[in-house]
Amino acid sequence: MSQLHKKRMELLEETIEYYKKNDRCKGCLIVDDDVVIDNVAMYSGITLNITTRGDVIGRLLSPDDARKLDINNGEAGINVIFEQLPKNIQDLGKDFLIELSVIHDCDLCWFERKLTKFGEELREDIIHKFC
C-alpha cells in the first residue's frame, strides 16, 4: 500500500469514527445524472456557529484557513476551493475529497451515529477506488 493510499485510508476511518461521536454539519451534494459531482459546504465551525471544527474538509484545515475559505467563497464546492487548499490536502486528490464529503454529508449513510448498510457500501467503494 502506497503512502497516499495509507493516508486516505486513515483519513476515511478517522472521519467515520469522528462523526460517530460528533454532530455532522452537512453540506449539499451536487448531483448530475445520478452521479455526485461536487459538495457545497461551509468549512468553518465558526461560520456554522457550532462547537466542532466544521465540515469534513474544514476539519483538515486550521480554523483560520477554514474561515478564510468561507469568507472568500461563501458556500462553495470542492471543485471551487480545491486550488485554495494546502498542498498536503490537495495531494489527497479532488475526487477522494468529494467522496469523503459524500460519506459525511449523505443522510442515507448514517442512522443514530452509525453507518447504514448504504454507508458501509460507500465506505467499501471508496476503499476500492482510492485506498
Beta strands, then each sheet from edge to edge (+ up, - down):
strand 1: 28-32
strand 2: 35-41
strand 3: 76-77
strand 4: 110-111
strand 5: 114-115
sheet 1: 1+ 2- 3+
sheet 2: 4+ 5-
end
